[in-house]
Amino acid sequence: MCGIVGLFLKDKSLEPQLGALLSEMLVTMTDRGPDSAGIAIYGGGTKGHAKVTIQSANPDADFKGLDAELGKKIGAKVSSTVKSTHAVLDVPTEKVAEARAALSELRPNVRVMGAGEAIEIYKEVGLPVEVVKRFDVTKMSGSHGIGHTRMATESAVTTLGAHPFSTGPDQCLVHNGSLSNHNNLRRELIRDGMRFETENDTEVAAAYLSSKIAHGQNLGEALESSLNDLDGFFTFVVGTKNGFGVVRDPISCKPAVMAETDQYVAFGSEYRALANLPGIEDAKVWEPEPSTVYFWEH
């Protein structure tokens, strides 16, 4: 039992409120998962630049002087913004792969949470209220975002095991449920060149979608493919640079509700996560159908 939320804004005037709205939605789902929590925010980037979100258990030591050392290593200007145990590195887009490789050499204990032109990911062990406060999520703006509060069933309670999982540029996924064929899929994806940081089944689902997208499918097509290839119980909410998608398995035993207005599309594991959104009283509210892909894109 985990709690999932997602918010895709159609109305740009709401973008300064994205972090606050999404935070309130996630905190409302606290009792569905007390182990760890995380949020991905898609905010405005700078053309030609990428964000690399990193995490450290010892941020004072690992983040000190990192931007200068990394910049020297990759031959480009690097700047950083530190938020508690996380930092967001600004690097030239064409240098992301080089920067990730250099990070493993310069700071072997640092872990990459996600990378892309728009995405920032913040996740830690603890309750949602603690996580959103630690990273000042309520003050963040953006076009869309997803969040998760976890009750661990498939792997250890760690920062790396928290959701969202990001396995491709500007891609991330949150999941309620469990996959039964994740070990076989992991082996197939490793042969296809994917790398894994954890034993979590959700990371396999994220990597599966990233692999499909890397082979030419769009998010909607990748989610359709997942219905044939993934076994188990799942509700996925997925983010890309411009898109927001939802899919449930054919049995759909995990709770889910959606709402849509002229201003936004919202997802929650339960309606109470949506109850305080602006204009919710006039929204179209429905339960997502089994084996049906819902997908919006800016």
N, C-alpha and C positions, 0 to 999 in steps of 0.2 A: 504494500500500500504506500504509494508516493503521491505527492501533489504536484500538478503541472499547471502553469499559467502561460499565456501568450497574448501579445497585443500588437496588432498591425494597424498603424495609423494611416488613414486616408486624408485626414485634415491636417495640413502642415501646421496650423495654429496650435495644435495639441502637442507638437513635438517637444517643446520645453518641459512638458509635464510627464513625458514617457517614463522616466525613472521613478517618479513618485507614484504614478498610477500602477506600474508593474510591481513595485515594492509592496504596496498595500494589498494587491491581489495575492502575492506570494505569502506574505505574513498571515493572511487569512487561512491559508492551507497548512499552517504549521503542524496541526495535529495529525496530518497525514504522513509526516515524515520528520522525526526529530534529530536525525543523525547528521545531516549535512545539507547545505543549500547552495544554490548558485544562480547567477543571472547572466545572460548575454544581451548586450545592448548594441544595436546597429545605429551608429551616429555618423555625422558628417565627417568625411575624411578629406584629405588634401590630394589633389591629382598628382600622381607620380610618387606618392608616399604610402607606406603600409604601416599598420600597427601590429606589433608582436606583444601579446600579453604574456607575462611570465610570472612565476610564483616561486617563493623560497621560504623554507622554514627558518632561515636565518637572514632576513632581508637587510639588516644593518651591515653585515659583512658582504653579502653577495651583491647588493645593489651599489655599494660605494665605488665610485669611479668606473662603473661598468660601461656607461655610454662612451666615455673616452677610449677605454680599452677596446671595446667592440668596434667603434668607429675606425680606430687605427688598424684593426685586424682586417676589416672588410674594405678599407679605403674609401669610406664615405662618412658623411656627417650623421651621427646618431644622437638623438635626444631622448630623455626618459621622464616619465611622470610616475612617481611612486605613490601607491595607495596601500598602506599597511604591508601585508605579505605579498602584494602584487605590484608589478610595475608595467607600464605600457611604453614600449620602445618605438620610436618613430624612425623608420629606416626607408631608404629608397625601395620602391616596389621590386625592382629587378635584383635587389640584394637580399631578399627575404630568405631564400634557401641558404645562401652563404652565411647570413647572420645566424640562422638556426644551427648550422654546423659549428660555427665559431663559439656559440654559447656553450655547447657541450664540452668544448675544450677549455674555455675561460672560466666557466662556472658550472662544473659537472653536477652540482646539487640543485641547480635551477631547472624548473620544468616549464615548458611552453604550454600555456592554456589554450591559445588560439592565435591565429594570424590572418590578416586580410586588410583590405582598404577601409572597411567600415566597422568590423566587429571588435568588441572588447568583452572579455569573459572574466567574471569574478566568482570564485567559489571556494568554500572552506568548510571544514567540520564545524557544526554548530547550528543553532536555530536561525531561521530566516531573518528575524528581527536583528540578530547580532551581525549577520553577514551584510545586510543592506546598510546597517549603520557603520560598520567597519570600512566599507568602501564608498560611502557617500553616494549610494546609488540613487537616492531620492533627488539628488541635484543634477542627475544626468539627463541629457536630451537625446533624442534620436527618432528614427522613423518606425522602428519596430524592435521587439525583444521577446525573449522567452525566459522562463524561470522554472526551478524545480526544487522541491524539498524532499529529501530521501529517507526512506526506511529500508535499510540495506537487507537484501536477501541473497544476492549472488556473489558478493565479494566484500572485502574488508571496508570498514569505515575510515576512509582517508580522504585527503584533499583531491588526489588524483582520481579516486573512485566516485567523487561527487559529479553531478551533472551541472551544466551541459557538457557534452563531449564534442570536441571539434577535431576533425580528421582531414579537412580540406580547406582551402582558402575561403574565408567568409562563410563557412558552413558550420552548423552545430545542430545538436539533437538532444532532446530530453525525452524520457521514456517512463511510462508506468506499465509494469508487467515483467515478464521474464521470457527469454528465448530458450528453446530446447535444443536447437541445432547450432548454437554459437561456436562451439569448439570446432566443428567441421568447417563452418564458414570462415573462422579465423585462419585455419590452415590454408584454405583456398585463397584468401585475400593476401596472406603473407607471400604466397607464390606469385601473386599479381603485383607485388611490390609495396603493399601497405605495411606500415609499422604500428605496433601497439605498445602502449605504456602500462596497461593494466590487464587483469583477467575479467574485467567487467563485460557482461553481455551487451550492455548498451554501447560500449565503444565499438563492438563488432557491427552493430546496426548502423552507427554513424559512418564507419569505414566502408560498409557495404554501399551506402548511398553515395559517398564520396567517389568510390570506384566507378559506380554507374555514371555519375556526372562526368568524371574524367574520361569515360569512354563515349561521351557524346550525348547522353540523355539529359533532359532538363529535370528539374526537381519533381515535377508532376509525374513524368515517366518513370523516374527512379522509385518513387513511392508506389506506383502501380506494380513495378517489378517486385518490390518487397513482399507484396501479398502472395506471390507465388513461391518465393525463395526463403522466406523467414517463417520458422515454425514456433509456435508458442502463443502467449497472450501479450498483446502490446497495444498501447496507444502512443503514437509518436507525434510530437510537435517539432517542426524543423524550421530552421532559419537559413537563408542565404543572403547575399548582399542586397538583393532587391525583393526577395520573396519570403513567403510564410506558408507552410503547409502542415496539414493534419491528416493522419490516417489511423484507422483502427483495424484490428484483425477481424476475421470473419465471425468470430463468436462475440467479440466486444463485451466482455464481462467487466472490463475496467471502466469506471464512470467517466463521463465527459459531457460537456455542454458548451455550446458556442452562441455568440451573439453578434449581430451585424447591424450597424447603422450607417448613415452617410459619412460618419466621422471615423469609424474604426471597425475592425473585426477583432473579437476577443475570444479566448479559449480559457476554460477552467475545468479542473477535475470535478468541481461542484459549482452550482450556481452562486453560492455565497461569495466566491472569488470575483464574480462580476457585478455584484449587487450595488456597489458604490461607484461604478463607472458613470461618467456624464451621459445623460440621455438614455440610460439603460431601460427606463420605463417605456420608451418608444421603439426599442430594438426588436428585430426579429431574433427570437431565441429558439434554438433547436438542439436536439441530441444528434451528433454526427452518426450517420448510418454505418453499419459494418461494411468492410471491404470497399469503402468509398474514399477517394482522394479529394481533399479540399485544398485549393491552392490559390493564393493571391500574389500579385506581383506589382511593384511600382513601375 
